[in-house]
């Protein structure tokens, strides 16, 4: 009939297929929320780690002893003998 051919031409999905895709989307959304929370937790831990490592460096720089070592040039390990002319 004409109604059946009209419905067949529509881009429709069956209810069970729709429910399956909706369930997949729901699970993906839940996983996304869990992963977002985990990322936020790891970023907080990273910030705390950076703060802990920055504080000792700041204290050492304030005392002056570490800043001299940090700014001094590294020692040369090769000898300074003049090149022989041939």
PyMOL CGO cylinders between C-alpha atoms (Angstrom):
from pymol import cmd
from pymol.cgo import CYLINDER

trace = [
    CYLINDER, 0.00, 0.00, 0.00, 0.94, 3.63, -0.31, 0.3, 1, 1, 1, 1, 1, 1,
    CYLINDER, 0.94, 3.63, -0.31, 1.34, 4.09, 3.49, 0.3, 1, 1, 1, 1, 1, 1,
    CYLINDER, 1.34, 4.09, 3.49, 3.75, 1.16, 3.73, 0.3, 1, 1, 1, 1, 1, 1,
    CYLINDER, 3.75, 1.16, 3.73, 5.91, 2.46, 0.90, 0.3, 1, 1, 1, 1, 1, 1,
    CYLINDER, 5.91, 2.46, 0.90, 5.93, 5.95, 2.46, 0.3, 1, 1, 1, 1, 1, 1,
    CYLINDER, 5.93, 5.95, 2.46, 7.02, 4.53, 5.83, 0.3, 1, 1, 1, 1, 1, 1,
    CYLINDER, 7.02, 4.53, 5.83, 9.65, 2.37, 4.12, 0.3, 1, 1, 1, 1, 1, 1,
    CYLINDER, 9.65, 2.37, 4.12, 11.15, 5.48, 2.51, 0.3, 1, 1, 1, 1, 1, 1,
    CYLINDER, 11.15, 5.48, 2.51, 11.50, 7.23, 5.86, 0.3, 1, 1, 1, 1, 1, 1,
    CYLINDER, 11.50, 7.23, 5.86, 14.81, 6.93, 7.66, 0.3, 1, 1, 1, 1, 1, 1,
    CYLINDER, 14.81, 6.93, 7.66, 13.46, 5.23, 10.79, 0.3, 1, 1, 1, 1, 1, 1,
    CYLINDER, 13.46, 5.23, 10.79, 15.05, 2.78, 13.20, 0.3, 1, 1, 1, 1, 1, 1,
    CYLINDER, 15.05, 2.78, 13.20, 13.44, 0.03, 15.18, 0.3, 1, 1, 1, 1, 1, 1,
    CYLINDER, 13.44, 0.03, 15.18, 12.77, 0.62, 18.86, 0.3, 1, 1, 1, 1, 1, 1,
    CYLINDER, 12.77, 0.62, 18.86, 15.24, -2.02, 20.06, 0.3, 1, 1, 1, 1, 1, 1,
    CYLINDER, 15.24, -2.02, 20.06, 18.02, -0.47, 17.97, 0.3, 1, 1, 1, 1, 1, 1,
    CYLINDER, 18.02, -0.47, 17.97, 17.19, 2.97, 19.35, 0.3, 1, 1, 1, 1, 1, 1,
    CYLINDER, 17.19, 2.97, 19.35, 17.24, 1.67, 22.94, 0.3, 1, 1, 1, 1, 1, 1,
    CYLINDER, 17.24, 1.67, 22.94, 20.59, -0.06, 22.36, 0.3, 1, 1, 1, 1, 1, 1,
    CYLINDER, 20.59, -0.06, 22.36, 22.19, 3.11, 21.02, 0.3, 1, 1, 1, 1, 1, 1,
    CYLINDER, 22.19, 3.11, 21.02, 20.69, 5.17, 23.84, 0.3, 1, 1, 1, 1, 1, 1,
    CYLINDER, 20.69, 5.17, 23.84, 22.16, 2.74, 26.40, 0.3, 1, 1, 1, 1, 1, 1,
    CYLINDER, 22.16, 2.74, 26.40, 25.57, 2.97, 24.72, 0.3, 1, 1, 1, 1, 1, 1,
    CYLINDER, 25.57, 2.97, 24.72, 25.40, 6.77, 24.83, 0.3, 1, 1, 1, 1, 1, 1,
    CYLINDER, 25.40, 6.77, 24.83, 24.43, 6.69, 28.51, 0.3, 1, 1, 1, 1, 1, 1,
    CYLINDER, 24.43, 6.69, 28.51, 27.38, 4.43, 29.37, 0.3, 1, 1, 1, 1, 1, 1,
    CYLINDER, 27.38, 4.43, 29.37, 29.75, 6.61, 27.36, 0.3, 1, 1, 1, 1, 1, 1,
    CYLINDER, 29.75, 6.61, 27.36, 28.50, 9.70, 29.20, 0.3, 1, 1, 1, 1, 1, 1,
    CYLINDER, 28.50, 9.70, 29.20, 29.03, 8.01, 32.59, 0.3, 1, 1, 1, 1, 1, 1,
    CYLINDER, 29.03, 8.01, 32.59, 32.54, 6.94, 31.60, 0.3, 1, 1, 1, 1, 1, 1,
    CYLINDER, 32.54, 6.94, 31.60, 33.28, 10.46, 30.37, 0.3, 1, 1, 1, 1, 1, 1,
    CYLINDER, 33.28, 10.46, 30.37, 32.21, 11.91, 33.72, 0.3, 1, 1, 1, 1, 1, 1,
    CYLINDER, 32.21, 11.91, 33.72, 34.38, 9.41, 35.62, 0.3, 1, 1, 1, 1, 1, 1,
    CYLINDER, 34.38, 9.41, 35.62, 37.38, 10.17, 33.42, 0.3, 1, 1, 1, 1, 1, 1,
    CYLINDER, 37.38, 10.17, 33.42, 36.85, 13.92, 33.78, 0.3, 1, 1, 1, 1, 1, 1,
    CYLINDER, 36.85, 13.92, 33.78, 36.82, 13.54, 37.56, 0.3, 1, 1, 1, 1, 1, 1,
    CYLINDER, 36.82, 13.54, 37.56, 40.00, 11.42, 37.40, 0.3, 1, 1, 1, 1, 1, 1,
    CYLINDER, 40.00, 11.42, 37.40, 41.73, 14.01, 35.22, 0.3, 1, 1, 1, 1, 1, 1,
    CYLINDER, 41.73, 14.01, 35.22, 40.80, 16.76, 37.67, 0.3, 1, 1, 1, 1, 1, 1,
    CYLINDER, 40.80, 16.76, 37.67, 42.17, 14.66, 40.54, 0.3, 1, 1, 1, 1, 1, 1,
    CYLINDER, 42.17, 14.66, 40.54, 45.45, 14.02, 38.72, 0.3, 1, 1, 1, 1, 1, 1,
    CYLINDER, 45.45, 14.02, 38.72, 45.80, 17.70, 37.80, 0.3, 1, 1, 1, 1, 1, 1,
    CYLINDER, 45.80, 17.70, 37.80, 45.36, 18.63, 41.48, 0.3, 1, 1, 1, 1, 1, 1,
    CYLINDER, 45.36, 18.63, 41.48, 48.03, 16.11, 42.46, 0.3, 1, 1, 1, 1, 1, 1,
    CYLINDER, 48.03, 16.11, 42.46, 50.34, 17.54, 39.81, 0.3, 1, 1, 1, 1, 1, 1,
    CYLINDER, 50.34, 17.54, 39.81, 49.81, 21.07, 41.09, 0.3, 1, 1, 1, 1, 1, 1,
    CYLINDER, 49.81, 21.07, 41.09, 50.57, 19.96, 44.65, 0.3, 1, 1, 1, 1, 1, 1,
    CYLINDER, 50.57, 19.96, 44.65, 53.72, 18.21, 43.47, 0.3, 1, 1, 1, 1, 1, 1,
    CYLINDER, 53.72, 18.21, 43.47, 54.87, 21.33, 41.63, 0.3, 1, 1, 1, 1, 1, 1,
    CYLINDER, 54.87, 21.33, 41.63, 54.20, 23.47, 44.71, 0.3, 1, 1, 1, 1, 1, 1,
    CYLINDER, 54.20, 23.47, 44.71, 56.18, 21.08, 46.94, 0.3, 1, 1, 1, 1, 1, 1,
    CYLINDER, 56.18, 21.08, 46.94, 59.16, 21.05, 44.57, 0.3, 1, 1, 1, 1, 1, 1,
    CYLINDER, 59.16, 21.05, 44.57, 59.04, 24.81, 44.01, 0.3, 1, 1, 1, 1, 1, 1,
    CYLINDER, 59.04, 24.81, 44.01, 59.12, 25.67, 47.72, 0.3, 1, 1, 1, 1, 1, 1,
    CYLINDER, 59.12, 25.67, 47.72, 62.53, 24.08, 48.47, 0.3, 1, 1, 1, 1, 1, 1,
    CYLINDER, 62.53, 24.08, 48.47, 64.04, 25.78, 45.42, 0.3, 1, 1, 1, 1, 1, 1,
    CYLINDER, 64.04, 25.78, 45.42, 62.62, 29.12, 46.50, 0.3, 1, 1, 1, 1, 1, 1,
    CYLINDER, 62.62, 29.12, 46.50, 64.01, 28.68, 50.03, 0.3, 1, 1, 1, 1, 1, 1,
    CYLINDER, 64.01, 28.68, 50.03, 67.44, 27.74, 48.70, 0.3, 1, 1, 1, 1, 1, 1,
    CYLINDER, 67.44, 27.74, 48.70, 67.48, 30.74, 46.39, 0.3, 1, 1, 1, 1, 1, 1,
    CYLINDER, 67.48, 30.74, 46.39, 66.53, 33.00, 49.28, 0.3, 1, 1, 1, 1, 1, 1,
    CYLINDER, 66.53, 33.00, 49.28, 69.41, 31.70, 51.40, 0.3, 1, 1, 1, 1, 1, 1,
    CYLINDER, 69.41, 31.70, 51.40, 71.90, 32.57, 48.66, 0.3, 1, 1, 1, 1, 1, 1,
    CYLINDER, 71.90, 32.57, 48.66, 74.04, 29.45, 48.85, 0.3, 1, 1, 1, 1, 1, 1,
    CYLINDER, 74.04, 29.45, 48.85, 72.18, 27.48, 46.22, 0.3, 1, 1, 1, 1, 1, 1,
    CYLINDER, 72.18, 27.48, 46.22, 71.90, 30.40, 43.85, 0.3, 1, 1, 1, 1, 1, 1,
    CYLINDER, 71.90, 30.40, 43.85, 75.68, 30.69, 43.59, 0.3, 1, 1, 1, 1, 1, 1,
    CYLINDER, 75.68, 30.69, 43.59, 75.97, 27.04, 42.66, 0.3, 1, 1, 1, 1, 1, 1,
    CYLINDER, 75.97, 27.04, 42.66, 73.13, 27.26, 40.18, 0.3, 1, 1, 1, 1, 1, 1,
    CYLINDER, 73.13, 27.26, 40.18, 74.58, 30.29, 38.39, 0.3, 1, 1, 1, 1, 1, 1,
    CYLINDER, 74.58, 30.29, 38.39, 78.25, 29.24, 38.36, 0.3, 1, 1, 1, 1, 1, 1,
    CYLINDER, 78.25, 29.24, 38.36, 79.70, 27.87, 35.14, 0.3, 1, 1, 1, 1, 1, 1,
    CYLINDER, 79.70, 27.87, 35.14, 80.45, 24.15, 34.94, 0.3, 1, 1, 1, 1, 1, 1,
    CYLINDER, 80.45, 24.15, 34.94, 84.08, 23.15, 35.17, 0.3, 1, 1, 1, 1, 1, 1,
    CYLINDER, 84.08, 23.15, 35.17, 85.96, 22.14, 32.07, 0.3, 1, 1, 1, 1, 1, 1,
    CYLINDER, 85.96, 22.14, 32.07, 87.13, 18.57, 32.03, 0.3, 1, 1, 1, 1, 1, 1,
    CYLINDER, 87.13, 18.57, 32.03, 89.47, 18.87, 29.05, 0.3, 1, 1, 1, 1, 1, 1,
    CYLINDER, 89.47, 18.87, 29.05, 92.98, 20.22, 29.39, 0.3, 1, 1, 1, 1, 1, 1,
    CYLINDER, 92.98, 20.22, 29.39, 93.93, 23.53, 27.81, 0.3, 1, 1, 1, 1, 1, 1,
    CYLINDER, 93.93, 23.53, 27.81, 97.05, 22.55, 25.90, 0.3, 1, 1, 1, 1, 1, 1,
    CYLINDER, 97.05, 22.55, 25.90, 97.87, 24.60, 22.82, 0.3, 1, 1, 1, 1, 1, 1,
    CYLINDER, 97.87, 24.60, 22.82, 97.59, 22.83, 19.51, 0.3, 1, 1, 1, 1, 1, 1,
    CYLINDER, 97.59, 22.83, 19.51, 100.91, 21.92, 17.90, 0.3, 1, 1, 1, 1, 1, 1,
    CYLINDER, 100.91, 21.92, 17.90, 101.73, 23.58, 14.60, 0.3, 1, 1, 1, 1, 1, 1,
    CYLINDER, 101.73, 23.58, 14.60, 102.95, 21.32, 11.82, 0.3, 1, 1, 1, 1, 1, 1,
]
cmd.load_cgo(trace, "trace")
